[in-house]
């Protein structure tokens, strides 16, 4: 199921926020109210969720008693790179319920997000992941972008993916003819994403 983040049904939204808080208890923001928005609305956030009726016999309390097994958000914006404008999307806050891990739910949802982004008319998808997760994203249709660094944050307060203490891999796929034509220009490049202060690297 997918919804604009702000239009996600409250029962599902509360579960998504709870999963995010469980996965990233030390994130910069304090614990969010259970229906608060995670992302900057300027990035057109779309929430995708994989929902089941129950898990291990425990009702999760979602829509119609459904439990969110996995969730992610797709963010998008235009960037200028190598003198051209590209419509770019990225994955953010990819999370699987702890009790449901190891069953392929996350891969199923990330694969569905890849297919959704390809249908949206985006030139490419672009995001970072921790290096140990590279194989997981590759199994869901994404590809490591050789030598590429995403520069997030803002122009005044840049937040690059190769900063000290980070061990990130840039993942991507090119969806349109225009995107594929210029794919090689993204290799070994510093890519000015600049999504803002809230979603610094998506």
C-alpha positions, 0 to 999 in steps of 0.5 A, a space after each residue: 500500500 502507498 500513500 502521500 506521507 501526510 495522508 497515511 491512515 493514522 493507524 498505519 502512520 502510528 505503526 510506521 513511526 513506532 518502527 522508525 523509533 525502534 530502528 533509530 532510537 538515537 536519531 537527531 530528532 526527539 521521539 516523534 508523536 505517533 502521527 507526526 511527519 518524518 520528512 520535509 513536505 517539499 520532497 513529496 514524501 510517499 509512504 509505502 507499507 507492507 501490511 499483514 493481518 497479524 504477526 506471531 498471533 499478535 494483532 498490531 492494531 493497524 487498519 482492519 487489525 493489520 500489522 505493518 511488517 515493513 515500511 519505507 518512504 520515497 522522496 523526490 526532487 530535481 537536481 542539476 548535474 553536469 549542466 542538466 536537470 534530472 528528476 531524482 527519487 530516493 529511498 528513506 527510512 527503510 525498516 522491517 518490524 523486528 519480529 518479522 525480519 529474515 522473511 523477505 518482507 524488506 526486499 519485497 517492499 524495496 523491490 516494489 519501490 524500485 518498480 514504483 519509481 520507474 513508473 513515476 517518470 523519475 530519471 533516476 533513483 539515488 540514495 546511500 546505504 550502509 556498506 553491509 546493506 549493499 547486497 540487500 539493495 542489489 538483490 532488489 534491483 539497485 546498483 552501486 554507483 562507482 565512486 559517487 558521493 552524495 552531498 546532502 544537507 544544504 549548500 550552506 551546511 553540506 552533509 556529504 556521504 563520505 564524511 569521517 565516520 561514515 561508511 556509505 555506498 551510493 546506490 542508483 538506477 536509471 529509469 528514463 532514456 535521458 537518465 540512462 544516456 547520462 548515467 556515466 556522468 554520475 560515476 566518480 562524481 560529487 552529486 549535489 542533492 541538497 535535500 535540506 536540513 530535515 532529510 540530509 541524505 534522504 
